[in-house]
Amino acid sequence: MLNPAAMAASIGVYDSGVGGLSVLRALKAKLPGESFIYVADCGHAPYGDRSASFVESRARDITGFLNRRGAKALVIACNTASVVAVQRLRERYTLPIVAMEPAIKPATQVSRSRVVLVLATSNTIRSSSVARLCSTHGVHTRIILQACPGLADQVERGRFHDELTRQLLESYLRPGLDAGADTIVLGCTHYAFLIEEIAKIAGAATTIVEPSEAIASQLSRVLPASPVPVPRQVATTTFFTSGPPHELAAFLDFIREPSAQVHALPAGGG
C-alpha cells in the first residue's frame, strides 16, 4: 500500500499513455533531485479521436488524483489533453501546471524553406490552440497540419521500427516533405519515440522539433520554492496506470527505465 504522504513533494506528470515518458526523461535530467509521479491513462488511450468532454473528464480526474497526493506541480505531457483541458484545470487548481502545445513558433524560426510540417493527433490538429499558433506564427511560413491516426497506438505497443509504423510515417510525412517542408514539429509526445524512423524518411537536412527540453526548462522556472529548508531525500519515480500494470512495466523495461514500480490507478481517480 502506497503512503500518499511519502509522495507529498513529488511532481505529477500525466499523459494519455506512454508518450509522456519522453518528457519525463527530460524532466529527470533537468531536475535530478526531484521525485515524480507519472500517470499513464493507458486504459483510455489514445486520446486523439476521443471527444473533448471525455478528455477533459479524464484530465480532471487524474489531476485531482495527483492533487490529493500533494503534488507540488503538474506537467501535462500530452498535447491533446493540454489543448482540451488545461484552461479549466488552471481555473480549478492552484498548483503550477505546465502544458504542452506543438512547437510551431520555434519551428518557424528555424525553417529555411518557410514550410513547416506539424504531426499531431486529430484532436490537437482541430484545436483552437493550434489555430491560434498558426495564425500568429504562420504569416511568413506555410504550416502544414498532418493528423496521424494510428501512430500513437504503434508507440503504445512498443512497435517503433516495424513495417506498419514505417508505412504510417511514410504516408504522413511524404506530402509535407514533397511540399518543401524542411522542419517537422512533433505535436504528440508519443512521436518522440519514432525520431529515428522519422529521420530516416525525412533525411539529414530536415530539422525535427521536439519540446521535451523546453518543457523541463519551463517546469524549473515555475516550481514553487520551499519556504523552509527541506532535507535532501533520494529522488524517486512512481508510476500509475489505468491499464494493466504489467503492460506499462513491460514498456518501461523495454525503454530501460530503471527500477520502475507500477501501480494500478484507482478507479474514479482514487
PLY file of the C-alpha trace (Angstrom):
ply
format ascii 1.0
element vertex 270
property float x
property float y
property float z
element edge 269
property int vertex1
property int vertex2
end_header
0.00 0.00 0.00
1.43 3.36 -1.02
1.60 6.13 1.54
0.39 9.37 -0.11
2.44 11.42 2.36
5.59 9.83 1.00
4.78 11.39 -2.38
3.86 14.82 -1.00
6.85 16.60 -2.53
6.55 14.95 -5.92
5.86 16.48 -9.32
2.93 14.96 -11.19
3.36 14.03 -14.85
0.30 12.94 -16.81
-0.20 11.52 -20.29
-2.82 9.51 -22.11
-0.30 6.67 -22.21
3.42 6.10 -22.61
4.24 9.11 -24.81
4.90 11.38 -21.85
7.76 9.14 -20.77
9.83 11.01 -23.37
9.07 14.21 -21.43
9.72 12.51 -18.09
13.27 11.69 -19.22
13.95 15.37 -19.90
12.39 16.41 -16.57
14.56 13.97 -14.61
17.68 15.13 -16.45
16.91 18.79 -15.76
15.79 18.26 -12.14
17.68 15.22 -10.84
16.85 15.95 -7.21
13.07 15.91 -7.73
10.69 12.99 -7.29
7.93 12.31 -9.80
4.57 10.56 -10.02
3.81 9.51 -13.58
0.22 8.67 -14.51
-0.40 6.87 -17.81
-4.09 6.71 -18.74
-3.38 3.64 -20.89
-6.82 2.19 -20.21
-8.30 5.04 -22.25
-5.52 5.71 -24.77
-5.17 7.11 -27.29
-6.94 10.44 -26.83
-6.53 11.62 -30.42
-10.07 10.82 -31.57
-11.85 10.95 -28.20
-14.50 13.60 -27.55
-13.34 16.81 -25.89
-15.69 16.19 -22.95
-14.17 12.74 -22.38
-10.60 14.04 -22.47
-11.45 16.90 -20.15
-13.14 14.50 -17.70
-10.10 12.20 -17.63
-7.73 15.17 -17.19
-9.84 16.48 -14.32
-9.95 13.09 -12.56
-6.22 12.47 -12.88
-5.28 15.99 -11.83
-7.50 15.50 -8.79
-5.72 12.22 -8.04
-2.32 13.92 -8.15
-3.52 16.97 -6.23
-4.88 14.82 -3.39
-1.46 13.17 -3.12
0.19 16.52 -2.58
1.83 17.01 -5.97
3.54 20.42 -5.93
3.30 20.90 -9.70
1.81 19.17 -12.71
3.17 18.58 -16.20
0.51 17.60 -18.72
2.80 15.64 -21.02
0.07 15.20 -23.62
-0.71 17.70 -26.36
-4.33 16.57 -26.72
-5.11 16.85 -23.00
-3.29 20.18 -22.87
-5.20 21.87 -25.69
-8.54 20.47 -24.49
-8.35 20.76 -20.71
-5.57 22.99 -19.38
-7.63 26.17 -19.14
-10.29 24.53 -16.95
-7.64 22.79 -14.84
-5.86 26.07 -14.14
-9.16 27.62 -13.12
-9.83 24.76 -10.71
-6.41 24.08 -9.16
-3.79 26.39 -7.65
-0.73 24.21 -8.26
1.53 25.25 -11.17
0.53 23.45 -14.37
2.92 23.17 -17.31
1.15 22.18 -20.51
2.20 21.09 -23.98
1.48 22.72 -27.29
3.03 21.98 -30.68
6.33 23.86 -31.03
5.18 25.82 -34.07
6.82 29.10 -33.05
10.39 27.74 -32.76
9.88 25.68 -35.91
9.01 28.77 -37.97
12.11 30.47 -36.59
14.49 27.74 -37.80
12.84 26.77 -41.10
14.87 27.85 -44.12
12.30 26.82 -46.73
9.46 28.53 -44.84
7.45 25.33 -44.90
6.79 23.53 -41.60
5.10 20.15 -41.18
3.23 19.52 -37.92
2.48 15.91 -36.95
-0.20 15.55 -34.27
-3.40 13.77 -33.28
-6.70 14.70 -34.87
-7.92 16.49 -31.73
-4.75 18.57 -31.49
-4.89 19.50 -35.19
-8.51 20.65 -34.80
-7.90 22.64 -31.61
-8.25 26.39 -31.20
-4.77 26.39 -29.66
-3.19 25.18 -32.90
-5.32 27.58 -34.94
-4.02 30.43 -32.80
-0.40 29.30 -33.20
-0.78 29.06 -36.97
-2.40 32.47 -37.18
0.28 34.08 -35.03
3.38 32.43 -36.46
2.32 31.40 -39.94
2.28 34.84 -41.56
5.52 34.24 -43.48
5.62 30.43 -43.21
3.41 27.75 -44.68
2.32 25.44 -41.86
1.06 22.02 -42.96
-1.05 20.28 -40.31
-0.98 16.49 -40.57
-3.21 14.30 -38.39
-1.63 10.90 -37.73
-4.29 8.31 -36.80
-2.84 5.05 -35.55
0.68 6.32 -34.89
0.31 6.72 -31.11
-1.18 3.22 -30.98
2.01 1.82 -32.52
4.08 3.54 -29.84
1.81 2.22 -27.09
2.52 -1.26 -28.43
6.27 -0.63 -28.47
6.38 -1.07 -32.27
8.83 1.71 -33.03
10.50 0.07 -36.01
8.04 -2.36 -37.57
6.71 -2.21 -41.11
3.28 -0.76 -40.27
4.93 2.09 -38.34
7.17 2.85 -41.32
4.19 2.78 -43.69
2.20 5.16 -41.49
5.14 7.53 -41.18
5.75 7.49 -44.92
2.10 8.30 -45.63
2.03 11.15 -43.09
5.45 12.64 -43.87
5.60 12.39 -47.64
3.00 15.06 -48.60
4.64 17.68 -46.39
8.16 16.78 -47.46
7.13 16.90 -51.12
5.66 20.35 -50.46
9.08 21.57 -49.31
8.94 21.18 -45.52
12.41 21.28 -44.01
11.21 21.34 -40.39
8.97 18.80 -38.65
7.14 19.51 -35.41
6.31 16.51 -33.23
2.94 17.59 -31.84
2.37 14.42 -29.82
4.75 13.19 -27.12
4.40 9.61 -28.39
6.16 10.56 -31.61
9.44 11.29 -29.82
9.99 7.52 -29.68
9.86 7.49 -33.50
12.51 10.15 -34.17
14.93 7.61 -35.61
12.38 6.36 -38.15
11.19 9.88 -38.95
14.77 10.99 -39.60
15.34 8.07 -41.98
12.41 9.17 -44.14
12.90 12.93 -43.83
16.68 12.98 -44.36
19.56 14.59 -42.52
18.79 18.09 -43.83
15.40 18.14 -42.08
15.10 19.60 -38.57
12.89 17.74 -36.09
11.50 19.91 -33.29
10.62 18.05 -30.08
9.66 20.11 -26.99
10.76 17.98 -24.01
13.75 20.11 -23.02
11.71 23.31 -23.31
9.04 21.81 -21.05
11.70 20.84 -18.50
13.07 24.38 -18.50
9.58 25.83 -18.04
8.91 23.49 -15.12
12.14 24.57 -13.40
11.01 28.19 -13.70
7.56 27.69 -12.17
8.36 25.21 -9.40
7.39 26.74 -6.06
10.30 27.46 -3.74
10.15 25.75 -0.35
9.60 28.27 2.48
11.89 26.26 4.76
14.94 24.11 4.03
13.90 20.58 3.07
16.16 17.65 3.97
17.64 16.09 0.84
15.96 12.81 0.01
16.57 10.17 -2.60
14.66 11.09 -5.74
12.06 8.51 -6.73
9.66 7.97 -9.62
6.36 6.19 -9.04
4.17 5.00 -11.91
0.40 4.58 -12.08
-1.67 3.31 -14.99
-5.36 2.87 -15.71
-4.42 -0.10 -17.89
-2.86 -3.40 -16.83
0.21 -2.54 -14.68
2.24 -5.39 -16.17
1.90 -3.85 -19.65
3.31 -0.50 -18.55
6.01 -2.31 -16.58
6.99 -4.23 -19.73
7.17 -0.99 -21.73
9.33 0.65 -19.07
11.64 -2.33 -19.14
11.72 -2.09 -22.96
12.91 1.55 -22.82
15.27 0.76 -19.93
13.58 2.84 -17.26
15.44 1.70 -14.12
13.72 0.18 -11.07
10.22 1.05 -12.24
7.38 0.19 -9.85
3.95 0.34 -11.49
0.66 0.59 -9.60
-2.95 0.45 -10.72
-4.63 3.85 -10.87
-7.63 3.69 -8.52
-10.97 3.70 -10.32
-12.52 7.16 -10.44
-9.23 8.89 -9.73
-8.50 7.39 -6.33
0 1
1 2
2 3
3 4
4 5
5 6
6 7
7 8
8 9
9 10
10 11
11 12
12 13
13 14
14 15
15 16
16 17
17 18
18 19
19 20
20 21
21 22
22 23
23 24
24 25
25 26
26 27
27 28
28 29
29 30
30 31
31 32
32 33
33 34
34 35
35 36
36 37
37 38
38 39
39 40
40 41
41 42
42 43
43 44
44 45
45 46
46 47
47 48
48 49
49 50
50 51
51 52
52 53
53 54
54 55
55 56
56 57
57 58
58 59
59 60
60 61
61 62
62 63
63 64
64 65
65 66
66 67
67 68
68 69
69 70
70 71
71 72
72 73
73 74
74 75
75 76
76 77
77 78
78 79
79 80
80 81
81 82
82 83
83 84
84 85
85 86
86 87
87 88
88 89
89 90
90 91
91 92
92 93
93 94
94 95
95 96
96 97
97 98
98 99
99 100
100 101
101 102
102 103
103 104
104 105
105 106
106 107
107 108
108 109
109 110
110 111
111 112
112 113
113 114
114 115
115 116
116 117
117 118
118 119
119 120
120 121
121 122
122 123
123 124
124 125
125 126
126 127
127 128
128 129
129 130
130 131
131 132
132 133
133 134
134 135
135 136
136 137
137 138
138 139
139 140
140 141
141 142
142 143
143 144
144 145
145 146
146 147
147 148
148 149
149 150
150 151
151 152
152 153
153 154
154 155
155 156
156 157
157 158
158 159
159 160
160 161
161 162
162 163
163 164
164 165
165 166
166 167
167 168
168 169
169 170
170 171
171 172
172 173
173 174
174 175
175 176
176 177
177 178
178 179
179 180
180 181
181 182
182 183
183 184
184 185
185 186
186 187
187 188
188 189
189 190
190 191
191 192
192 193
193 194
194 195
195 196
196 197
197 198
198 199
199 200
200 201
201 202
202 203
203 204
204 205
205 206
206 207
207 208
208 209
209 210
210 211
211 212
212 213
213 214
214 215
215 216
216 217
217 218
218 219
219 220
220 221
221 222
222 223
223 224
224 225
225 226
226 227
227 228
228 229
229 230
230 231
231 232
232 233
233 234
234 235
235 236
236 237
237 238
238 239
239 240
240 241
241 242
242 243
243 244
244 245
245 246
246 247
247 248
248 249
249 250
250 251
251 252
252 253
253 254
254 255
255 256
256 257
257 258
258 259
259 260
260 261
261 262
262 263
263 264
264 265
265 266
266 267
267 268
268 269
